[in-house]
């Protein structure tokens, strides 16, 4: 037992050293002590951001969009993952591959597709004008709706593959046993499959929320300057105005938001496990 632990430690040591030296230390340095800025200046800027109505509006918009996208991805992704995991069709693997295929495409390419769809002369705009609902068509680009749609399409495949792996690990015989005891399909899904899949659902929620909160390309292209989020604000501070204190403070806020959601999802998962 001791020898196996030593072997495991030796195997893990190179990766841990690389992780600490290449990720943890640089991240903490940029968060707490960026170039030519002290830690005190970072926290002073953080305090001013948390009391500024403009910055608070950006934080609230980012949180609202992140939670909305997470909810939509779970509502759309889990049923898809459940059907694919429980399907006995020989095409199930092909359908799963098609569901996650967008992950292989560039985020920029997928986002530009929404520019074509949501533009004033795009498919949606022409449809609205053709049905006589509005003339001219309403501006859908550079709205919060456009950002939500783009981010949902961006991270939905990630939610599907994460939930799929969780549902696939739940023994299908448990579903049959529940139905044999008189439970319907919805009762079985709600009382058996979802609780047992909760760790995967929580992980999917965390990954989608983290991606939505830190995404830059999609909010920038679909939201523009009207729908500023923390990621686009971070780029402006670090790439345009070179305000490193504000950039670090913004990154700290983003990190805290992700950690809070991760902690909540973990707590919910543990509470479900204890209740079972």
Secondary structure, 3 states (H helix, E strand, C coil): CHHHHHHHHHHHHHHHHHHHHHHHHHHHHHHHCCCCCCHHHHHHHHHHHCCCHHHHHHHHHHHHHHHHHHHHHHHHHHHHHHHHHHCCCCCHHHHHHHHHHHHHCCHHHHHHHHHHHHCCCCHHHHHHHHCCCCCCCCCCCCCHHHHHHHHHHHHHHHHHHHHHHHHHCCCHHHHHHHHHCCCCHHHHHHHHHHHHCHHHHHHHHHHHHHHHHHCCHHHHHHHCCCCCCHHHHHHHHHHHCCCHHHHHHHHHHHHHHHHHHHHHHHHHHHHHHHHC
